[in-house]
Amino acid sequence: MTPPRLRVFPAISRNRDPRTYVGELMRVARFADQNRFEGILLFEGNDVFVEPWAMAQHIIAETARSSPLIAVNPVYMHPFTAAKFVSSFAQLYGRKVYLNMITGTAVSDLQGLGDDASHANRYVRLGEFVTLMRELLSSPRPVNFQGHFYRARHLQLRPRLPPELMPEFLIAGQSEAAQRVARETRCIKMQMLPSDLDRGRDVAGMNFGIFAREGREEARQAARARFRDNVDDRELLALTVENTDSVWKRHLYAGQNAELADNGYWLLPFLTFQADCPYLVGSYAEIGTKLREFAARGLTTIMLDMVADETEMQHVRKALAASGMF
């Protein structure tokens, strides 16, 4: 019997320098392509330096097999526009993409865009977006749709997308609204790595970073050298938390424990605004074992925060290989 395979979508650690942003993304994208990662996660938001659809096309054109995971927020585009992009990539490259469906961005950005929908209604809109987009991509006939946020009358996307290139939809969120929409739309549910490594671990998707070395203590020492605590960086995160209604971000922030736990869970990269998720720190063998345990509980997909450094990426590759599922 073939063992289960983990699909990995790396994402670069938070980058605040537009001069290095594209270079770091391409370095990770090429590394992912050469090592048979599924693709690479591309963020969306007012503060993202390159629009993710444009970046996805650049990556697809420069790689052999990569299927980017593109963040899609309804506040920025209509479902038909997103469907047209997916169809266009299929026509141009014969390549599948994945879509990370999100509602969150800074409250100030939503206000600037004139979007006053409540947190709950943004998820209603997200569910309608996914439903309409799927129908447009798959239906051989014109689509009629009547929702609260979207309406379509005899709307048709040409040509119809080949079934093998149909995108898979992921939804990240800790709120009840996010979980409900994920169930109703049959999207892959994503969550942050929990501090006990067990709670809620029976989800299909998880978001975390990996910092690994041959030995456990070597990994912990190297991690502390790479991610240093800093008062200014903590204050920067505090400002972003004040400017968000994201349940998952507030949940992580409430933890405020920067200690590297015995089980390898580490929140310091998030608390110092150097990453958007917790990290798992340990030896290749330790992390490989944990990944096998996660997969046994249903994990199939990982959004993997990654330092865009060739040496660090090789360490991550060895930890993934130690799982036997990559």
N, C-alpha and C positions, 0 to 999 in steps of 0.2 A: 504494500500500500504506500502511495506517495504521501509524504508528510505534508501538513498544511504549510502554506507559504505566506509570510507576512508581506503586505504591500507597504512600502515606505515612501513617504513624501517629505524630503528634507526641506527645511526653511532656514534661511540665514538668520543668525542672531541679530537682534535689533541694530540697525545701521542708521546713524544720524548724519552721515556725510554723503551728499549727492554725488560727489566726485568718485566715490568708490563703490556706490550701490550696484550699478550694472555689472561692474567687473566681478564683484563678489557673487552676485546671482549667477553669472555665467560660469564662474569657477565651480560652484556647487552643481550647477546644471550639467556641466560636462562630466564631472566626477560621478554624478548620479547615473548618467547615461552609460558611462563605461562600466559601472558596477551593477547595472541592471536594477537600479531603484525604479519605482513606478514612474516617478516624475519629480516635480518640484512645486512647492506651495508658493503661490504669488498673492501678496496681500493687496487689499483695496482700502482706500480711505483718502481723505483730503491731504494727508501728510505723506502719502506714498509717492515716491519720486517719479516712477514710471507707471502709467496705466497698465494694469495686469494683462489685459487682452493684447496690448501692443507688445508687452514683454513676452507673453506666451508665444506669439508668432515669431519673435526673434529667436527664442529658445528652440522651437520646433524646427526652424530653418537651419539651426546650427547643430542639431543633434540627430542621432540615427533612429531613436525609438522613444524618446521621452514623451510622456503624456502629462502635461502640466495640470496641477490642481489650482484652478483659478477662483479666487474669491469673488463672489457676486453679491452685491447689495442692491435691493430694489430701488433704493433712493437715487441711484445713479443711472439706471436704464430700464427700459421696458422689456418684458419677456420676449417679445418678437425680436428685438435687437440682439439679445443674448443668444437666442436660438439661431439667428442669422450668422453670428460669429461662429458658433459651433459647426453649422452647416458649411460655412466658408472654409474652416480649417480642414474639414473632411474632404472638400473639393480640392483644396490646394495641396494637402499633404497626405490624405488617407490616414489621418492620425486621430485617435480618440483623445478626449480631454475629460477631466473630472472637474466638478463644480462644488466649491465650498460655499454653501449658502449662509449668508450672515445678515444680521440686522444692525449690528453695532457700529458706531463711530462716535466720536466725541459729541457730547450734547451741544457744544458751541458750534460744531460743524453742521449738525442737524438744523440748528436755528439759522445758521447762515444760508442753508439750502432752502429754508422756508418749510421744512418738514416738521409738523407738530403732532404727528401720530404718537400715541402712547406706546409704551414698551409692548403691551399685549397686542395692540393693533398692528405693530410692525411685524409681529409673527403671523398674524392673520394674512397680512399682505404677502409675506414670504411664502406661506403655504399656497396661496393663489398663484404666485409667480411660478413655483415649481410645477404645479398642476397644468397651468396653461402652456408653459414651455415644453413640458413632456408631450402634450397633445400636439403642439405645433411640429415637433420633431418627428413624431411617429405616425401621425394620421395621414392616410392617402387622400383624404377629402378635406375641404375647407372646415375650419373649426369655429364653433359657436361656444361662447363662454360668458357666463353671467356671474360675476362675483361682486364683492363689496368694493374692491379696489381696481379690478380689471374687468373689462368687457371686450368681447371680440365677436364680430359678425362676419361669417364667411371668410375668415382670415386663413390664408394658406401659405405655407413655406415651401418653396421649390428650390431644388429638388428635395424629396423626402430623404431623411438621413438613413443610410444603411443600418440595420439593427445592430450589427457588430460594432458600430461607431457611436452608439447611443451613450451619452455621458452618464456617469454615476454621480448622484447628488449626496453631499455630506452636509450635516447640520451640526454646528457646535453650539452648546449652550447648556447652562445649568438650571435655568428657570423651568417652571411648569409649562409655560407657553412653548418654549423651545422643544421640550420633550414631547409635548402633545403633537406639534407640527411634524416632528421627526417620525412619530408613529403613523400619523394620518397620511403622510406623503411617502412613506416607506423609504425614507432617506437613511443613510448610514449615520448613526448617532455617535457624535464625538464628545469626549469629556477630557478634562485635565487629569493627569496622573494624581490619584489621591495619596495623602501622606502615609496611610497605613498600607498602601499598595494592594489592598483587598476590597475596600468599599466601592461598590458600583463597578467592579472590575469585569462584569459580564457584558460589557458593551462591546460593540464591534470596532469602535475607533477610539484612540487615545492620543493625547498631545503631550509630549515631554521632550526633553533633551537628553543626550547621553554623553557622559564624560568617562572615558575608560582608559585603563592601562593594563599591563600584564598582571600586576598585583594590586590588591585592594588598597593598601596604604599609599602606594605610589600614585594611584588614581586620585585619592583624596588630597594628597599634598599638591599634585599638579592642578587639581580643580581650584583649590584655594588660591594658588598662584595666578591662575587665569582670571577668576572672578573675585575681585577684591571689594570689600565693603567700602562704601563712600557716602558720607552724609548728603552731599549735593545730589547724588544720584537717587537716594531715597526720597529726598524732597521733590525731585522731578516726578517720581512715580506718584507721590502723594497728590501732586497737582493734577495728574491725569485721572486718578481715582475720583477726585472731586468733580471731574468733568465727564463722568460716565454714569450710565445706569446699567452697565453690564453686570449681571449677577455673578458670572464666573470670576471676573476681575476683582469684584468686591469680596468674594468668598476667599480667594487666595490672599488678598491684602489683609483680611481680618486675621489670618494665621500669624503673620509677622514673626515667624520663627526662622531665623537665619542659620540655625545650627544644622550641620550635616548629620542627619540621623543615622543610626546604626544600620538601618535597612537600605541606605544609599539615597534616600529622598532628600532633595536640597532645594530650598526656595530662594536662596540668596540671589541667584541671577535674575529672578523676577523682581525681588524687592529692591534691587539696585538698578532697575530699568535697563538691564543688559539682555534680557530675554523676555518672551511673553508667556512663559510656562515654567513649571518646575523641571528640575534635572534629576536624572538617575545616575549616581556615581558609584563605580566599583570596578572590579577586575572584569576582563573579557568573560571569564567563566561565570562569574556571579550574574552579570547582566544577561548572558545567554540563557542561564537557568530561569531568570525572572521572565524573560520573553516567552519561553516555552510554557511557563505557568500561566501567563496572560492568555496565550493562544488556546490553552486547554479550556479556558473559561469563555472563549468566543472572540478574542481579539483577532481582527484580520488586517486592520489598517492603522498605521502610525503616522501622525504629523510630527516630524522629528526636527527639533531645533538643532542647528549645527553651526559651530564656529567655522567660518569660511577660510580655514587654514589647512593646507594640504596634509600636514602631519596629524592634526586633530581628526581630519576626515578619515585618514587611514586607521586611526584607533577606533573610530566608530564602526568602520567596516569590519574590523576584527571582532568587535563585540557582537555585531549582528550575525556574523558568520558562526560564532560560537553557539548561537541558538539552534543551528541546523535547519532553520526555516526561512533562510534568506539566500 
